[in-house]
Amino acid sequence: MKGKTKRLLIFFIALLVANLLFFFFGGKSVGVSFNEEKFMIRDTASVAAVRINDLMLERSGGWMINAEYSVDQSLRALLFSILNRVRVQKPVDLPLESGIQVQIIGENPMEFTVWGNPTKTRTYFSMKDEEQVYQVQIPGYNEYLGAIFELKKDQWRDRLVLNESWRTIQKLELDYQDDLKEDLVIAFNKDFFNVEGIQQLDSNKVINYLNQFQYFQANEWVSRGRFQKYDSLSTMPALATLTIESINSDLPYLLEIYPQLPGDRIYLVMTYDESLFVVDESRMSEILLQNKDFELSD
């Protein structure tokens, strides 16, 4: 599920390089009979909101999605970079399509439609109330620009779940549903941490384990109703419950971790407020440990 988001972030890095080349070597064509900058937003700082179909990305202190969730800042930066650098490559003789409706709200409002060809190798824009279709591009970079407008609300959300480390965590409990699994309990005691039942503690393992919750991000949020299988899974008994007490919060963080579904390479997790997100099995394998895993080896 995170593939499109990851590709867009890679695209963002490549776009920065293309921007530098464009800055140094110039990008204006000579003798064209159309306005290359027709869809360009020169001053993105003046943009108050961007509506993409039924999604509203709005500047409200920080950028918010539909007044509910914080926007992923790297994706917002990518969107604004595209809006600032997009150029008309050429007018094309194509019929208008319904596409994705985009509205720029701010000092220089604009409304246009976005779609692509079937193979997603070309991006087309058309201005509202105009018949002409334009093929657009980023100078110096040949990529399907429409992908960012196709993201779902979950993919626009800031993926940060919690930001704690061994310096802020006071207690961590991992309570397994399976009685054959040993629960993990790590608690701070005066000078350092104790792991329940362990006499010879590997302190480096403890620090590394707790530090994985520093800037801990979801692979992707999963809204209710988007995937029936995850809606159903979230009503089943959890595989384990992770509880973290921190000096940064009056209330503990509570995460319910569910068993993997057959064929899945991700784990479903539910937060205390019943929001759902997924985490890849590689990262989750580093979380689902037991007390014995922290014993100092000879």
N, C-alpha and C positions, 0 to 999 in steps of 0.2 A: 504493500500500500504506500510505502514511502518512496517508491521509485521515481515518480514524477517530481516530487518535491526535491529529491536529491539531484535529479538531472537539472532542475531549474537553478539550484544553488551552484552547480558546476558551471552552468550557463552564465550566472552572475559574475563569476570570476573571469570567465573568458570575455564577457562583455566589458569588464573594467579594462582589460588589456586592449580590446578593440577601441575603447574610448580614448585611451592614450595615443594610439596610432592615429586616430581621427584628429585628435587635437594637434599633433605635431605635423601631420602631412596634409591635413585639410580634407574636407568632404564635400565641397560644393561642386556640382557638375555645371558645366558651361553650356548654354544654349538650349536648355530644356524648356518645353512649352507648358509646364505645369508647376505647381507650387510644391516643391519637395518637403516643405516644413508644414504642410497642411494640418497634420495631426500632432505636431510636436507641442509639448508643454514646456515653454522656455523656463518658467520660474515654478518649479514644483513646490517650493516653499509656500506659494500662494494657494495651493490646493487644500481645501477644507475637508473634502470627502470624495470618495470614488464609489459609485454604485456600479456593481457588476451583476446584471440580472436582478435577483432578489437579495444579493449581498450588499451591505453598506459598510465600507471601510471609512471610518470617520475619526477626524482629529478631535479628541475630547480629553484634554490633558495629555494622555498617551493615545495612540491609535487603537481603536476598538472595532470589533466586528459586530454589527447589528446591536450595538450598545450592550453586548453580553460579555465578550471575551477580548483579551489583549491580542493584538495582531503580532505575528511573527515578524520581527524587525528586519531580518535578512530578506524575506519575501517582499515586504513593503519597499525596501530599498531597491530591490530588483525591479518591481513594478514602476517605481518612479524613474529609474534609470532608463527603462524602455520608453516610457512616455516622453522623456527628455531627449532621447536619441533617435526615436523612430523617424524614418524618412520614407517618402513615397518613392518607390523604385520606378513605377510606371503606371499609367491608367490601363485598365484591362477591359476587354469587351466580355463581361460576364453578367448574368442576371443577378439582381439583389437576392440575398438569402436572409432568413430570419436571424440566424447567428446569435451571438451574445451581445446584449445591449449594454453599452458602457456610457456612463455619465460622469463627467468631471465637474465637480462643484467647487466654486471659489471665485477668485477675481477674474479668471478667464474661462468661463464655463464652455463645455463642449459635449456633444452627444454623438456617438458613432456606433456602428455595428462591426463586430469582429467574427471572422470565420476562416477556415482554411480549406485547402484542397483535400481530397480523400486520403492521400498519403501523408498529410501533415508536413509537407515540405515547403509550402507557400502560405503566406498569411495575407488576408484581404481585409481592408477597412473600407467602410462607406459612411459618409457623414449623414446625419439625420436629415431627412427631407431632400436629399439629393439622389440622383439616379446613377451617378458615376461610381464605379468600383475601382479601387486602387490596390495594387500589390505593394506591400510595404516591407521594409528591411531595416536592420541596423547596419550602417556602413562598417565594413571590415569584418562582419560576422554573419554567416549564413545559417540561420536557425529558424525554427518555427516559433514565431513570437506569440502566437495565439495561446500557447500552453498555459501561460500564467493566468489568463482570463478563464480558463477551464477548471481551475482549482475549486474544490468544494470548501464549505465553511470550516470543516474539521482541519483541512490542510492549511488554512490561513491562520489558525490559532497558534499563539505562542506555545511551544511544546514543553516549556519549563514546568516541571511538577513540584520539585523542591530543591532547595539549595542549602545543604548542610554538610558538615565535615566532622572529622574527629575532634576538632576544636570546639564545636558547638553542640554535638550530640551528647546527651547525658545518659540515655538508655535506649537500647534497641532490643526488641523482642520479635522473633520469628516463630510463630506458633503454627505447627503443622497439624492438619486435620488427621493425617495418618498417624496412629499411635506408635507405629513401628519406626517413625522418624523422630529423631531427637530434636526437641525445640532448641533454638538458639537464643541465648540471653547474654547481651553485652551491656555492662553497666559501669559508669564512672564511679570510682571510689577513692576519694582524696587526691591521690597523685596520678593515677592512671586507671585503666579499665580492668575489670574482672570479667572473665568468661566463665559462666556457671559450670562447675565441675572440673575445671582445668587448672592444674597446679603449675605446670611448666608452660607459660604462655608465650607464644610468638607475637611480640608486640608489633612487629612490622606488618604481619598479616592483619592484625586488628586495625591498624591505621589505614592500610590499603583498602580494607573492606569498607570502613566507614566513609572513606574519601570518595567512594564511587557514587555517593549521594550528593556530592558537590556539583551543582548545576546539572542535576539529574533530569533528563528530558524523556518524554514519551517519543516513541517512533512516530505515532500519530494518534490523535484523539478519535474516538468513535462515537458519533451521535446515536442516540436511541432511534431505532427504526431504520438505520442505514444498512445494517447487516442482521438479519433475523437470527443467524446462528449465534452471534455474540449477545443479542438480547436474551436468548434462551439460556446460554451458558451463565450469564450473570445472575440467574435465579437459582442456580445449582450451588451445592456446597463448595466453598473455596478450597483450593489446595493448601493455602497457608495465609495467615494474616500477619502483615508486617506493621509493627507499631514503633514509631520513633519519637522520643521525647527530646526536645531541644531547648537551649537557653533563649532561642529566638522566638519561641512561641509559647503562649500560655496553655494551649491545647496540643495534645500529641497528634502527629500525622498518622493516619490509619489507611493502609492499603490492603485490599483483598486481592490475592493472586489466585487465578483460576487455572485448572489443569488445561494442558494443550488439547485442542481438538485433533482428531486423526488427520494427518497430512499437513497440519499447520506447523510453521516454524516460528511462531510468535506465541506470546502469552497475553491473555486478557487480564487487565488490572482495573479495579474499581476504587475510586477515592472515597473519602468520608462523606462527600456530598453526592455520591452515586454517579459521578462522571466516569466514563470508561475510556481507557486508552490501551494501546498495545505496546509490548516491548519484545525485541528479538530474543531468541532463545540463548544466544551467546552471552548477552548481558545478564539475562535472568539466571543463567547457570552460575554466575558470580555472586548472585544474591542468595540463592537457595542452598546455603551451607548449614552445617550443624556445629555444635560446640566442639566436637572432636577435631574439626578441620583447623582449629587455632592452637592446637598443641604443638609445642616446640619439638621439632624432629631432631634426632641425634645426628 
